[in-house]
Amino acid sequence: MRVMISMLAATLAIQPTTAFAQDDDWEFQQDAARKLSVAAVRYDDGKAIIARCQDGDLKLVVVGLPEMAGSVVYLEGRRPDGRRDVQAWNPQSGGGAAALSSGVPARDIRFLRGGGSWALNTLPDAPRTMRASLDLPAQSSNLDRVLTACQRGLQDDRDALPRARFAAAEATPLTGAKSQPPVRRGQVVGIADISCIIRDLRFTDCRADYERPEGAAADSLRQNSRRLEGEDRNALEGTVVYLSTVTERTVRVGP
C-alpha cells in the first residue's frame, strides 16, 4: 500500500509544469526530473483515480472503494457508449486506506477515455458484492499524455477481445524462469509487457506491447505455442492473456 499512497501523495504534492490543459479534463501534473507524469480525478467523498507513468512504469490505481479480499478481484466495467470489460484488479490495503491496482494498466486506462460514468460491479461468483459508479471528465487529453509518456498506444485492437480468466492457479507464469534466487536484487535492466491470443488452449500471436530496451521481450515471446493444461477450452478460446516480465542484473555475495 505504501506505493499506492505515494501515488496519491504525488498527485497532490508535486509542482505541476502543466495543469488543466483544458476545461473538464483530468488533472495533470509532471516532474521532469523524476520522469513522472500523473493524471488524476479526485472526488469529494475521498475517492480518486490515478494514472501514473514514471520512467516507463505505468500504473492505474483507484483509491477509496470498499476494501476487497484476495490477491485478484475481477470487476465488470461499463461505459455509457456500450463498452464492457471484465478487469483484473489487485487489492492493496493499509494505512487507513484501500486501493485497487490494475493488472493491465494500459488497457484499463484506455477504457477510461471519454466522459460519462464508469460503473464497476463484482461478478456473480464474487464472495462479496461491490457496486460503484464514478463520473469521468469529458476530455481525456491529459490521460493520453500519461499513456504517451510511457510509450503505450492510445488505441489497441486487442482491447475488444475478452481477457483470459484461468481456473488453474499457476496457469500463467512464464516458463524457463530461473529457480536459483539471487542473494541480492540488482539493477533492473529490462521490462517487457506482452499479449497473446489463446487458440486451442495454446498461446498464439504473442507480441510485445512494450519493451525496454529493445529486445527485452525476446524470451517472453517464446510463449508462442505454449499449451495450457487443466483449463476450459471453450471459455478461453479467442481470449487475450497479458504477461509482464522484469529482468534484473543480480549481485551475488561470496565465492
N, C-alpha and C positions, 0 to 999 in steps of 0.2 A: 504493500500500500504506500510505502514511502515514495516510490516513483510516481504513483498516481497523484498523490498530494502535491509533489513538487511540480507536476504539470500545471495543476490549478494555480499554485503559487506563482509560477512563471507567467501565466496568463494575467494575473492580477498585478504583478510587480515589475516586469521588465519595461523599460522605457521604449515606447514604440517609435520606430522611424516612420512608419506609415500606419494610420489608424482610420477606420471608417472611410474607405476609399469611395463609397457611395452610400446613399441612404438605404436603410433596411438591408444591410449586408452583414455577414459575420464580422465580429470584431477581429482585427488583425494586428498582431504585434510581431516584431522580429528583433533579433540581436545578431548582427552580422558577425561579431567577434566569436560567438558561440555556434555559428551556423544554425541558428534556431529560428523557426517560423511557427507561429501559433495562430490558429483561427478558433474562435470560441463563440458560443451563445450561452449567456447566463440568464437564469430565471429568478423571479422574486422569491420563490419558495426554496432557494438554495440549490436547485438542480443546475447542472452545467453540462454542455457537450464540448469537448476539447479535441481538436485535431492538431497534431504537432509533428513537425519534421525537425530533427536535429542531426545534421551531418549524415543524411541518408537513412536515418532510423525513423520510420513512420509509425505513429500511434494514433489511435482513436479511443477516447475514454468518455464514458458517461458517468457523471457523479450525481449522487442524490437519489437514485432509485432504491427501492427496498432491497435489503441485503439478501443475496441468493446463495444457497449452499451448493457445494460441488465444485469440481475443477473446471467444468464446462457447462454453460447454460445455453440452451437453444431457444431463441425468441423469434417469432414471426414478425417481421417489419412490414408495414403497409404505408404506401404513399397515395395521395389523392388522385394521381394520374393513373392509378391501377397497378403500379409496380408492387410486387410482393417478393419477399426473400426470407428464408429461414437462416438466421445469422447465428454464428457461434461466438459466445462471449465468455471471457474468463473473469469470474468474480474475484474482487480484491476487497479486503476489509481491514479495519484497524484505525486507530487514531480518531475514533468517533465519527468516521465517515465510511461510506460504501461506494464502490465504483465497479463498473464493468469495463473490461478492456477487450477491444475487438481482436478476434483471432485472424481476421483478414482485413486489415485497416483500409487498404486502397479501395477494395470493392465496397466496403461499407461507407467510406467517405463519399464515393460517387453516388451511392444510394441516397445520400442526404442532400444532393444538389437539387435546387428548385424549392420554391416556397410551399407553404401549407403544412399540414400536420405530419408527424412521424409517429405512427401508432406502433406500440410494441406489446406483444402478448406472448405469454408462455404457451407451449404446445399442450395438447390434451393429455399427454402422458407425464407431464411435469408434476413433481411431488408437491409443488406449491404454486398457486395461481398468482400471476402478476400482470397488471394491465397499466399501461402508461401512454400518454399522448403529449407530444412536445411540438409546439409551433416553431417552424423554422423560418429564417429570413427569406424574403422573396428573391434576393440576389445571392449568388454563390461565387462571385469572382474571387473573394478572399479565401474561400475554401479551395478553389482551384489553385491558388498561389501556393498553398501548402503541398498539394499533390505535385505541382511542377517543381517546387524546391527539392522534393525527394525523388524526382525523375520518374514519377508514376504517371500513367496515362490518364487523360480526362475521360476517355471512352475505352471500353473493353468489351468485345463481343462475348466473352465468357461470363459476363455479369448476368446474361439472360439464362444461363444454364443453372439448374438446381445444384446445390452443393452436396457433396457426398456426406452421408452420416453412416459411420461404421458401427456394427454391432460388437465386433471384437475389440477389446481394449487396446491391443497392440497392433492394430491394422496398419497404421500409417507411418511409424518410424522408418527412417531411411535405412537401407541395408548397407553393409560394409562399414559400419561405424567402428571405430577403434574401441576395444574393450578395456584397454590399458589406460587408467585415468592418469592425467598429468599430476605431478606433485604440486604444481602451482599454475594457475591460469595465466596465460600470456597475452600478448597483444593480438587484437582482432585483425586479421589480415584479409578476410573475405566474407561477404554476406551475399546470400542468394535467396530469392523467392521464386519458386517455380509452380506451375499448374499443369495438371494432366487430366485428360478425359478418360473415364473408365468405360471400357467396352469389353464385354465378355469376361468380366472380372479381371481385366488387365489394365495397367496404366498405358495409355496411348497418347500420342501428340503432345508429349511433355515439352514445355517451353520455359524459357527464363523470362519472368515478368520484371525482374530487377536483379542485377548483379553488380557487385563492386568488389574488386576491379573486374575488368572484362575477363571472362573465363572462370569466374568463381563458381558458376553454376554447372561446370562441366561434369563433376561427379554426380550431382543431383540428377542431371538429365539422363543418366544411365538407368533411371527408374523406368524408362520405356520398356514395355512388355513384362514388367513385374506382375506376378499373379497374386491375387488376394485369396486367402483361404478362410472358410467359415463365414462367408458373407452371402447376403441375398442378392442373387444376380439381377432380378427384376427391379429391386429397389435402387441399385447402384448404376444400372445401365444408363449411359449418357450423362452422368453427373460429372462435376468437376471437383478435383481434390487439390488443395493448396498445401505446399510444403515449404519450410524455411530451414536454412542451414547457416551456421556461423562457423568459420574456420579460424582457428587461433594458432599462433606461434607459441608453443609452450616452452617453459623453462624448467629443467629438471635439476634437482639438487643432489649432489653426491656423485659417486663414480658411475 
